[in-house]
Amino acid sequence: MTPHFDAFVAIDWSGAKGRRHKGIAIAEARHDAPPRLIRPGHIWSREEVLHWLLKRASKEPTLFGFDFSFAPPIIERGEYLLGEPGVPKTAREFWAYVDAKCDDEDLGAASFLEMAHRRHFYFGIADGVKADFMHFRQCDARLNAQGGRKTASAFDAIGAAQVAKASFSGMRLLHRLDGKVAIFPMDPLPEHGSAVAEIYTRIYLRRAGMTGAKLRTRAELNRALAGLGSKPARLSFEPNDHQTDALVTAAGMRALATQETGAFEPEGLTREIALAEGWTFGVL
């Protein structure tokens, strides 16, 4: 049975240090209405997003999407952090492990990458050959085989395209959501309640017929939304790329969940992968 959601919320996440983050943007798509930004202009903290989500999740069935990896790769090598004793082997236990190792403010995870397990992350040429750090999950490999171009690894901690800091701070968030909101695909999806899923904006840009490049104007944004069968966004300002990512992804999640019968049962997703690595919603 395909779960019924009244709203689809996309959250463009940030792993940056500090308490407030200009890189966080939240958008929702409801029924056939144009997608809209939640509190545009507001500078969110990660803790604030957590509390907002829990409150919102209790009000109506909503699918929340976060653009970070819900776990590092483990299927290929058998361990999250190769050669490290005491590291769990399921995503849910690993979230707790990451949270216990971090002392950063606002659910940050820089201390995990920079001190607790520094040797596993690539920060620059001094660390050696970058390719030696680039390990991927099963859903990432499937997406790349389909031409999805997901080239960033959870162990890549350098540059604008890196996802490590956002992903590990996100795992701290998931630890706090665990048991309060269903987390796909680690948990069974509720028939009537809310759930959280992993998202990747490029999937929906490709489905919209776009190149996958960042969108920074209302005209570009609305071309992408039209490609997803959505009404244009009603904005009185030119959006930044965080806002367009959130708006396009919210509309894309809505289209995928309502049009693709196998959206929540993608080919290749096994119970082992679900519990250990997770899966990006939209990789079919």
C-alpha positions, 0 to 999 in steps of 0.5 A: 500500500502506498502511504498517504501524505497530505504534504511534502516538505523538502529541507535543504540542510547544512552541516556548517559550524555555528548556531544559525545557518543561511544554507537551510531552506524549507519548502512544502508542496500540498495537493495541487497548490504551488510549492511554497517556502516556509518562513522565507528570510528566516535563518534557521538553526538545526535544533529549530528545524528539529522542533519545528518538524516534530510539531508539524509531524503531529498535525498532519501526515507529511513526508519530510525530505532531508538532503544528506546521507542517512548513513555511510556506506557499509555493504561494500566493505562490511564496516562503516569505519574500516578497522575501528573497533566498537563501531556499530553496523546498523544505521540506527545504532550508528546515529547514536554512536555519532551523537555520543562522539560529538560535542558541537553546538546545534547538532554539528558534527565537525568534531566527529570528522576532525578529531574522533575519526579524522583518518577516514575523511578527506580534507585535502591533498595532504591526506593522500589520494582522494579516490581512496576515500570515495566509498559509496552506498548501494543506492548511490551506485544505482543512481550513478549507473542510471546517469544520476552523477552522484559523485560526492561521498560521505567521506569527502569533507572538502569543497562546496560539493562535499556532503560529509559535514551535513550528513553526520550532523544529519545523523545526530538529527535522526537520532533525536527523531528516532522513535518519534517519526518513521524514518524511511527505509529503516522503519515501516512507513505508517499508513496515516502518520508522518515520515522522514526520507533522504532526498537528492535534488538532482533527481528531481531536476533531471525528472523535470528535464533540467540539466541538474545545475543549480537554479537561481532565478524565478524563471529557471525555478518555474521551468523546473516546476512545470517539468514536474507538473507543478504550478509556478511558485509565487515569489516576490524576490529572486530565490537563492539556490538553497530555496530553489533546491527545496522548492523543486524537491518538494514538488518532485517528492509530491509528483514521485509519491503520487505518480510512481507506484513503486516509489517506496519499494525501489528495485534493489532495496533489501531489508539489509540495505534498509537497516544498514545504509538507507536509500535515497527517495527517488532512486528507483 
